[in-house]
Amino acid sequence: MMVLGLNGELKRKVLVKKIKKITNLTLAGRNPFKNHGIVNPPIYRTSTVLFENTKELGEAIKNRFNRTYYGRYGTPTTFALEEGIAQIENGYKTIATSSGMSSISISLLSFLSKNDHCLISDCTYYPTKKFASKILSKFGVYVDFYDPKNLDSIKKKINKKTKLIFMESPASLTFEIEDISEIIKIAKKRKIITMIDNSWATPLYFSPIKKGIDISILAATKYISGHADTMLGLITTKNEKLFLKIKDTAVSLGDCPGPQECYLGLRGLRTLSARLENHRSSALKLARLLENNDKVLKVLHPALPKNENYDLYCKFFSGSTGLFSFILKETSKIKIYKMVDKLKIFKLGFSWGGYESLILPVFPKSERKIAKWNEKGVLLRIHVGLEDVDDLINDLFNAFKL
Ligand SMILES: *Cc1c(COP(=O)(O)O)cnc(C)c1O
């Protein structure tokens, strides 16, 4: 049986460079005519991989990061997903991990050692900040947070030991957009590694590696999988050196996503463009209505021209997605919670990126160290799903008496 997806084929890669990204979403990482004509790569389950003789075993050991070797190193299903994502991300190669969070922790652990200094945006996903300040610091890494809206503060914080800058743009609660090009310029001058959490935009609407970022991370649990039924992370690197270092760390830490999850990630990729277009337009419609409503204090959606991040949004992103936040003028937590409990279609729960609409009251103030959050009132983060947008509008406007 051939190894599906593994390393791709040169001819296909040349073709893939010429076609548009949306078409490539349907093609990348599969090769039906090497698999009985079956459209999707199958789910390969394995721990042990057999070698025909000692010569092949020797070659396998040398080449273990680029072939089937042992279950923890990946199966052909893993490789098919990794190949597909690497193409969409314009990267050298992708490493699939068991969650978005493990992609983040593995990437950080791959490059940071004792006495190194790292900079993380203060508006980043809180578990990322917590991992850095609780776990990396235990191993002697100096963890520092920067205000993503203040480039000077980043410059001032950089020192000779600064090894890595971690961005998340937009931030997934408050939607600040970072001036990625300027941060890359600062980092490149000093040979600092740059990483970004690109889960919100996905490679469809923002291409970090094309912009010059070294490592792009996706919580594939969100839009890539798209159906609220998979935990999965993806790390794409700019070059081989970065890939080998991260892959070695992932394998040493014992992280490996199951083949079922990889299959679901790859299946989600096929419909990403159709889903995102729907999330995008419904979220914008809802955001505009909220923005024009008297009872709403503020809408935090970077694709609204009135939003303070709008210029940077236009500079970097080719589209927006279904996740944004808003603040009501009403500040009573009790009253707002009563309204939230009246919602029928929007459900209360963590995560986002699935087909279903979600809402979550969040409190950025307690998470911030540098970029202070001074807004009063409850921040309501919503994920606009694939339901009919008029039903969503009715649900929200009825519950909140807007
Ligand atoms: C959910 C999320 C993650 C973590 O992904 P998991 O798969 O839940 O571990 C990372 N970054 C952002 C922005 C997220 O929203």
The ligand as an ORCA input file, in Angstrom:
! r2SCAN-3c Opt
* xyz 0 1
  C      -9.537     27.570     21.343
  C      -8.318     28.343     21.066
  C      -7.058     27.779     21.236
  C      -6.860     26.399     21.817
  O      -7.386     25.370     21.043
  P      -7.817     23.982     21.708
  O      -7.980     23.084     20.539
  O      -9.061     24.244     22.478
  O      -6.696     23.554     22.607
  C      -5.965     28.532     20.908
  N      -6.089     29.786     20.443
  C      -7.288     30.367     20.268
  C      -7.352     31.748     19.748
  C      -8.443     29.663     20.578
  O      -9.625     30.257     20.446
*
